[in-house]
Structure formats: structure tokens, C-alpha cells
Amino acid sequence: MGAVIEQQVREVSGRAAKAPVRVAIVGATGYVGRELVAILARHPGVRLKALMSSKHPGREQILLSDAHPVLRTVSELTVRPLDAEELAPPEAEIVFLATPHEVSHDLAPRLVERGLRVIDLSGAFRLKDAAAYPRWYGFEHREPAALAQAVYGLPELNAEAVRTARLVANPGCYATSIILALAPLLKAEVVNATSGIICDAKSGASGAGRSAKDELLFANVNENCRAYGLFRHRHVPESLQALQLAEESFIFTPHLLPLTRGILSTIYVRLTRPLTSDEVREIFARSYASAPLVRIYEDGRLPEIRAVANTAYADLGFALDASGQRLVVVSALDNLGKGAASQAVENLNLMLGYPQDTALK
């Protein structure tokens, strides 16, 4: 035990002795960009070097506090218009892209070619099949080499691959809630997928981004709940890909809630054989024993949004019917946290050799 502690101390001391990693954020004026700045400003191994916006290229730079008043005392950096030529070593070593899919599609491969490591929070590199992009994202994917290189950045499934990745495709928020809920059960081969898996999910309005849309106006969101994106939501194919499920076995319906942030996904499955609650709990506990930001509920309690809002946690709970063959899994997370920015920082921590939850608790 003493040798293990000494090794951990040496590792921490070694990281502390290294110069902070220089980081740039493109898309700093958006909701996810705001979260990234707040987290990275307190990260012991990071130095924020550049903040850029892809929405207003060529315009004057703005103060970070003008875009996000809550960050007034967090960073003195200004937000500059996107200039890809300025994103190169030694100015930056790692770049976060909190940008539209098409912007990331064009920019990420160029940055990787320059020797930068990229964590992309768009969907531009989540799907391995380039032919899937016209259907799900509405554009032709012209970077097959980057797609092949990209690592799907769900730390609980792909931690080892993330550590050495040059390009990380950060998962979608709904997809994260779905995959974390289903992956342990599918790995244990207890889900009867041919009977169909149904996911009913609800999200706060910040999940749609900061752009002005009629359906996101206060009067249209407040005191309302509506379904959208049935059979065409972009997080379906990445969920199917990660879980190795056939499309016909999975139905996903997202809903918009009159909340700022948070996701609650309720997932219904039939099991291949009767299980006890203790057996189900053990499946989840075994899968996430080394996952510091996944919390498993016990004693019949179920997650709720207020328990995860403004945190980096994903919470999982479940209920099993009397027969032991019908299971409901409830998954909750913050769509801007574990569903976006904090998960991106988890990936950064893996890439830099820090504990996975550094700066996230």
C-alpha cells in the first residue's frame, strides 16, 4: 500500500512540475463555451490562451463578460473572431470546438494536421459511417480519414483510447444518458432487444443552443412540454453505434421542458430472464466501479434533474417489476455538464494523465 501511495504522489508531483497545457476554445460565446471557460479557469493543469467565436467572423473582439456576465471575474481574455491560422503550436496545444457541426467538420482535421489535439463537442465526428451524415445531419461528410481517427469520447467506455487520441468526438447529451443506462445491461446480455427498447427523454431548453428560434422563445417554452425529432434525432445513430443496436429495436422520443438545463431519460426494456433487484444493481455497480462521475441509486430511489443540474454527474436508478423481466432505467444528467462541457474536460483529463474528475467536483 505504501508503494502505491508513493507512486501516486510521484505522478501528482510530476504533473504539477510540468508547465500548464495551453488551451483554446472556439465557440466561447455559446452556452457550452461558457461552461468550458468556467471549468478550465480552475483546472490546475490548464492555461487558457485563446477564446474565439465562429458565429461572427471578421467582427471586432468582445469582452468575455459581455457574452457571459457571470464570468466577469473568471477570465480577462477577450473573445476574438475565429481565425484558424492563429490556432497552432505553440499558441495552443489542445483546442475545444464548441462549434456547429459543419464548422467542426472543416476545422478539426486542419488543426490535427498542425499537431494540435482536438476535443470536438459537435456531432461532426461521432458517426463512423460517412454515408450516415446526409440523413442525420444534413451535410455530406468529406473527411473519412478524420472519422476513422476520431475516438468517441465516452470515458466510461473508451478511456484508454481517449488517452492517446488526437481527435475526440465528445458524445451528445441525450446519447450520453442513453448509453450509460443501457451499456452495462447489454454487455451482461440480459436485454431482449428484439422486444424493443423505448427511451422517453426530456431536456431543458439550453440543449438547443443559444441561437434565437421561435420554438425556444420564453412564451413558447414556459408552462409547456412538447415532443420533437421523432425518428430523426441526431443522437439516435450514435447511441445505436455505441450500443451495437439495430435501428428497428430502438425508439427514442425527446421532449422539451420549461427548464434551463438538465436531462431525464426513462428507458424501458424487457429482459432475457428474470432478475432480482440485487442482480441488476450489481450489473451497474460492476460496470461503473471506477467511474467517479456516475452515481448508482439504491433502495428504489430514482434520479431527478435537480440532483444533477450544475454538476458533472450522471445518476442512474431503476425499477424492476414483480416478474423480474420488465425493467425501467432512469438516467439523469446536466446537458451542459456531463452531456457536454464537463464530459469534454473528463476527456482532457484522460489525455493529460489527470484524475478523471479533476476540476469537476
C-alpha positions as CSV (number, residue, x, y, z in Angstrom):
1,M,0.0,0.0,0.0
2,G,2.8,2.4,0.8
3,A,4.4,1.8,-2.6
4,V,1.1,2.6,-4.3
5,I,0.8,5.9,-2.4
6,E,4.3,6.9,-3.2
7,Q,3.7,6.2,-6.9
8,Q,0.6,8.3,-6.8
9,V,2.5,11.2,-5.1
10,R,5.2,11.0,-7.7
11,E,2.6,11.1,-10.5
12,V,0.9,14.1,-9.0
13,S,4.2,15.9,-8.4
14,G,5.3,15.2,-11.9
15,R,2.1,16.7,-13.3
16,A,2.5,19.8,-11.0
17,A,6.0,20.3,-12.2
18,K,5.0,20.4,-15.9
19,A,4.0,23.7,-17.5
20,P,0.3,24.1,-17.8
21,V,-1.2,22.9,-21.1
22,R,-2.1,25.8,-23.4
23,V,-5.8,25.5,-24.4
24,A,-8.0,27.4,-26.8
25,I,-11.8,27.3,-27.0
26,V,-13.7,28.0,-30.3
27,G,-17.3,28.8,-29.6
28,A,-16.7,30.6,-26.4
29,T,-19.9,32.7,-26.6
30,G,-22.3,29.8,-26.5
31,Y,-23.7,28.0,-23.5
32,V,-21.2,25.1,-23.7
33,G,-18.4,27.6,-24.3
34,R,-19.4,29.4,-21.1
35,E,-19.3,26.1,-19.1
36,L,-15.9,25.2,-20.6
37,V,-14.4,28.6,-19.6
38,A,-15.7,28.3,-16.0
39,I,-14.3,24.8,-15.6
40,L,-10.9,25.2,-17.3
41,A,-10.3,28.5,-15.5
42,R,-10.0,26.5,-12.2
43,H,-8.1,23.5,-13.8
44,P,-4.6,23.1,-12.2
45,G,-3.1,21.8,-15.4
46,V,-4.5,24.3,-17.9
47,R,-3.8,27.8,-19.1
48,L,-6.5,29.4,-21.3
49,K,-4.7,31.1,-24.1
50,A,-7.4,31.9,-26.7
51,L,-11.2,32.3,-26.8
52,M,-12.8,32.5,-30.2
53,S,-16.3,32.7,-31.7
54,S,-17.2,31.1,-35.1
55,K,-20.5,33.0,-35.3
56,H,-19.2,36.4,-36.2
57,P,-16.0,36.0,-38.2
58,G,-14.4,39.3,-39.1
59,R,-16.1,41.3,-36.5
60,E,-14.5,43.1,-33.5
61,Q,-13.5,41.1,-30.5
62,I,-15.7,41.3,-27.4
63,L,-15.2,41.0,-23.7
64,L,-15.9,37.6,-22.3
65,S,-18.1,39.3,-19.7
66,D,-20.2,40.9,-22.5
67,A,-21.1,37.4,-23.7
68,H,-21.3,35.8,-20.2
69,P,-21.7,38.4,-17.4
70,V,-21.4,35.5,-14.9
71,L,-17.8,35.1,-16.0
72,R,-16.8,38.7,-15.3
73,T,-14.2,37.8,-12.7
74,V,-13.2,34.4,-14.1
75,S,-11.0,35.4,-17.1
76,E,-9.7,38.6,-18.6
77,L,-9.4,37.2,-22.0
78,T,-11.4,38.7,-24.9
79,V,-13.3,36.6,-27.4
80,R,-11.9,37.0,-30.8
81,P,-13.5,36.2,-34.2
82,L,-12.4,32.7,-35.4
83,D,-9.1,32.8,-37.1
84,A,-8.0,29.3,-37.8
85,E,-4.4,30.4,-38.7
86,E,-3.9,31.5,-35.1
87,L,-4.7,28.1,-33.8
88,A,-1.3,26.4,-34.0
89,P,1.5,25.4,-31.7
90,P,2.9,26.9,-29.5
91,E,-0.1,29.3,-29.1
92,A,-2.2,26.3,-28.2
93,E,-1.8,22.5,-27.7
94,I,-5.4,21.4,-27.2
95,V,-8.4,23.0,-28.8
96,F,-12.0,22.6,-27.8
97,L,-14.5,23.1,-30.6
98,A,-18.0,24.1,-29.3
99,T,-19.0,24.9,-32.8
100,P,-21.7,24.0,-35.4
101,H,-21.2,20.6,-37.0
102,E,-20.1,22.0,-40.3
103,V,-17.6,24.3,-38.8
104,S,-16.0,21.4,-36.8
105,H,-16.1,19.3,-39.9
106,D,-13.9,21.7,-41.8
107,L,-11.7,22.9,-38.9
108,A,-10.8,19.8,-36.8
109,P,-8.8,18.0,-39.5
110,R,-6.7,21.1,-40.2
111,L,-5.9,21.5,-36.5
112,V,-4.9,17.9,-36.1
113,E,-2.6,18.1,-39.1
114,R,-0.9,21.0,-37.4
115,G,-0.1,18.8,-34.4
116,L,-2.9,20.0,-32.1
117,R,-5.1,17.7,-30.2
118,V,-8.8,18.5,-30.6
119,I,-11.9,17.8,-28.5
120,D,-14.9,18.4,-30.7
121,L,-18.3,18.9,-29.0
122,S,-20.3,18.9,-32.2
123,G,-21.6,15.8,-34.0
124,A,-19.2,16.1,-36.9
125,F,-17.0,13.1,-36.0
126,R,-19.3,10.9,-33.8
127,L,-20.6,8.6,-36.5
128,K,-18.1,6.2,-38.1
129,D,-20.1,5.9,-41.3
130,A,-19.7,9.0,-43.5
131,A,-22.7,7.9,-45.5
132,A,-25.0,8.5,-42.5
133,Y,-24.4,12.2,-42.3
134,P,-26.7,13.4,-45.1
135,R,-29.6,11.6,-43.4
136,W,-29.0,12.6,-39.8
137,Y,-27.0,15.9,-40.1
138,G,-28.0,17.2,-43.5
139,F,-24.5,17.5,-45.0
140,E,-22.0,15.4,-46.9
141,H,-19.1,14.3,-44.9
142,R,-15.8,14.8,-46.8
143,E,-13.3,13.8,-44.1
144,P,-13.2,10.0,-43.9
145,A,-9.7,9.9,-42.6
146,A,-10.6,12.1,-39.6
147,L,-13.7,10.0,-39.0
148,A,-11.6,6.9,-38.8
149,Q,-9.1,8.6,-36.5
150,A,-11.7,10.1,-34.1
151,V,-12.3,8.4,-30.7
152,Y,-15.8,8.5,-29.3
153,G,-15.2,10.3,-26.1
154,L,-17.4,8.5,-23.5
155,P,-14.9,8.0,-20.7
156,E,-16.8,5.1,-19.1
157,L,-16.5,3.1,-22.3
158,N,-13.4,4.4,-24.1
159,A,-11.0,5.8,-21.5
160,E,-7.9,4.0,-22.8
161,A,-8.5,5.1,-26.4
162,V,-9.1,8.7,-25.3
163,R,-5.8,8.9,-23.5
164,T,-3.8,8.8,-26.8
165,A,-6.4,10.3,-29.1
166,R,-5.6,13.2,-31.4
167,L,-9.3,13.9,-32.1
168,V,-12.0,13.2,-29.6
169,A,-15.7,13.3,-30.6
170,N,-17.5,14.3,-27.5
171,P,-20.8,12.5,-27.2
172,G,-24.2,14.1,-27.4
173,C,-26.2,14.9,-24.3
174,Y,-29.1,12.6,-24.9
175,A,-26.8,9.9,-26.2
176,T,-24.7,10.0,-23.0
177,S,-27.8,9.5,-20.8
178,I,-29.0,6.6,-23.0
179,I,-25.6,4.8,-23.4
180,L,-24.7,5.0,-19.7
181,A,-28.1,3.4,-18.9
182,L,-28.0,0.6,-21.4
183,A,-24.4,-0.3,-21.9
184,P,-24.0,-2.4,-18.7
185,L,-27.2,-4.3,-19.4
186,L,-26.3,-5.1,-23.0
187,K,-22.8,-6.1,-22.0
188,A,-24.3,-8.5,-19.5
189,E,-26.6,-9.9,-22.2
190,V,-29.7,-9.5,-20.2
191,V,-31.7,-7.2,-22.6
192,N,-34.2,-8.7,-25.0
193,A,-33.6,-6.2,-27.8
194,T,-35.9,-8.0,-30.2
195,S,-38.8,-7.0,-27.9
196,G,-37.9,-3.3,-28.5
197,I,-36.2,-0.7,-26.3
198,I,-38.1,2.5,-25.7
199,C,-36.5,5.7,-24.4
200,D,-38.6,8.7,-23.4
201,A,-36.3,11.6,-22.7
202,K,-36.8,15.2,-21.6
203,S,-34.3,18.1,-21.7
204,G,-34.0,21.8,-20.7
205,A,-34.0,24.5,-23.3
206,S,-30.3,25.1,-23.2
207,G,-29.8,21.8,-25.1
208,A,-30.9,23.5,-28.3
209,G,-28.0,26.1,-28.1
210,R,-28.1,29.9,-27.9
211,S,-29.4,30.7,-31.3
212,A,-32.8,32.5,-31.5
213,K,-35.6,30.2,-32.6
214,D,-39.3,30.7,-32.3
215,E,-39.9,27.4,-30.5
216,L,-37.4,28.4,-27.9
217,L,-38.9,31.8,-27.0
218,F,-39.9,32.0,-23.4
219,A,-43.6,32.2,-24.2
220,N,-43.4,29.0,-26.2
221,V,-41.4,27.0,-23.7
222,N,-42.8,28.2,-20.4
223,E,-45.6,26.1,-18.9
224,N,-45.3,23.7,-21.8
225,C,-43.8,20.3,-22.7
226,R,-43.6,19.1,-26.3
227,A,-42.1,16.2,-28.2
228,Y,-39.8,16.8,-31.2
229,G,-37.4,15.0,-33.5
230,L,-39.3,11.7,-33.6
231,F,-37.4,9.0,-35.6
232,R,-34.9,11.7,-36.8
233,H,-33.0,13.0,-33.8
234,R,-29.2,13.2,-34.3
235,H,-28.4,11.4,-31.1
236,V,-30.1,8.1,-32.3
237,P,-27.3,6.9,-34.6
238,E,-24.5,7.5,-32.2
239,S,-26.5,5.7,-29.5
240,L,-27.1,2.7,-31.8
241,Q,-23.4,2.7,-32.8
242,A,-22.1,2.8,-29.3
243,L,-24.5,0.1,-28.1
244,Q,-24.4,-2.0,-31.3
245,L,-28.1,-2.0,-31.6
246,A,-30.3,-2.3,-34.7
247,E,-32.4,0.8,-35.5
248,E,-35.6,-1.2,-35.6
249,S,-35.0,-2.3,-32.0
250,F,-34.9,1.2,-30.5
251,I,-37.4,4.1,-30.3
252,F,-36.3,7.4,-28.9
253,T,-38.6,10.4,-28.2
254,P,-37.2,13.6,-26.9
255,H,-39.2,16.3,-25.2
256,L,-38.5,20.0,-24.4
257,L,-39.1,21.0,-20.8
258,P,-39.5,24.6,-19.4
259,L,-36.2,24.3,-17.7
260,T,-32.8,25.9,-18.4
261,R,-30.7,22.7,-18.0
262,G,-30.9,19.0,-17.3
263,I,-31.9,15.7,-19.0
264,L,-34.1,12.9,-17.6
265,S,-34.2,9.8,-19.8
266,T,-36.7,6.9,-18.9
267,I,-35.8,3.7,-20.7
268,Y,-38.0,0.6,-20.9
269,V,-36.6,-2.8,-21.6
270,R,-37.6,-6.5,-21.4
271,L,-35.1,-8.9,-20.0
272,T,-34.0,-12.2,-21.4
273,R,-34.5,-13.9,-18.0
274,P,-35.9,-13.0,-14.6
275,L,-33.5,-10.9,-12.5
276,T,-33.6,-9.7,-8.9
277,S,-33.0,-6.0,-8.0
278,D,-29.7,-7.1,-6.4
279,E,-28.6,-8.6,-9.6
280,V,-29.5,-5.5,-11.6
281,R,-27.8,-3.3,-9.1
282,E,-24.6,-5.4,-9.3
283,I,-24.5,-5.1,-13.1
284,F,-24.4,-1.4,-12.8
285,A,-22.1,-1.3,-9.8
286,R,-19.6,-3.6,-11.5
287,S,-19.6,-1.6,-14.7
288,Y,-19.1,1.8,-13.1
289,A,-16.9,0.8,-10.1
290,S,-14.1,3.0,-11.4
291,A,-16.3,5.8,-12.9
292,P,-16.0,8.8,-10.4
293,L,-18.9,10.8,-12.0
294,V,-21.5,8.1,-12.4
295,R,-23.7,7.6,-9.3
296,I,-25.9,4.5,-8.9
297,Y,-29.1,4.9,-6.9
298,E,-30.1,2.1,-4.4
299,D,-33.2,1.2,-2.3
300,G,-35.7,2.0,-5.1
301,R,-34.8,5.7,-5.3
302,L,-34.8,7.3,-8.8
303,P,-32.7,10.1,-10.2
304,E,-34.2,13.6,-10.8
305,I,-32.9,16.6,-12.6
306,R,-32.4,18.8,-9.6
307,A,-29.9,16.3,-8.3
308,V,-27.6,16.7,-11.3
309,A,-28.2,20.3,-12.5
310,N,-25.0,22.4,-12.5
311,T,-22.9,19.2,-11.7
312,A,-20.7,16.8,-13.7
313,Y,-22.6,13.7,-12.5
314,A,-24.7,11.2,-14.3
315,D,-27.2,9.5,-12.0
316,L,-28.7,6.1,-12.7
317,G,-31.6,4.3,-11.0
318,F,-34.1,1.6,-11.9
319,A,-37.3,-0.2,-11.1
320,L,-38.0,-3.9,-11.7
321,D,-41.5,-5.4,-12.0
322,A,-42.7,-8.4,-9.9
323,S,-41.9,-10.8,-12.7
324,G,-38.3,-9.7,-12.8
325,Q,-38.4,-9.4,-16.6
326,R,-39.6,-5.8,-17.2
327,L,-37.0,-3.1,-16.2
328,V,-37.2,0.7,-16.3
329,V,-33.9,2.6,-16.0
330,V,-33.9,6.3,-15.2
331,S,-30.9,8.3,-16.2
332,A,-30.3,12.0,-15.3
333,L,-27.6,14.4,-16.1
334,D,-26.9,18.1,-16.8
335,N,-27.0,18.5,-20.6
336,L,-24.3,21.3,-20.4
337,G,-22.3,19.3,-17.9
338,K,-21.9,15.5,-18.3
339,G,-23.8,16.0,-21.5
340,A,-21.2,18.4,-22.9
341,A,-18.6,20.6,-21.2
342,S,-17.7,18.5,-18.1
343,Q,-17.5,15.4,-20.2
344,A,-15.2,17.2,-22.6
345,V,-13.0,18.1,-19.6
346,E,-13.1,14.4,-18.4
347,N,-11.6,13.6,-21.8
348,L,-9.0,16.3,-21.4
349,N,-8.0,14.8,-18.0
350,L,-7.6,11.4,-19.6
351,M,-5.5,12.9,-22.4
352,L,-3.2,14.7,-19.8
353,G,-3.0,12.0,-17.2
354,Y,-5.0,13.7,-14.5
355,P,-7.7,12.0,-12.4
356,Q,-10.8,11.9,-14.4
357,D,-12.8,14.2,-12.2
358,T,-10.1,17.0,-11.8
359,A,-11.8,20.4,-11.7
360,L,-15.2,18.8,-11.9
361,K,-16.2,18.4,-8.3
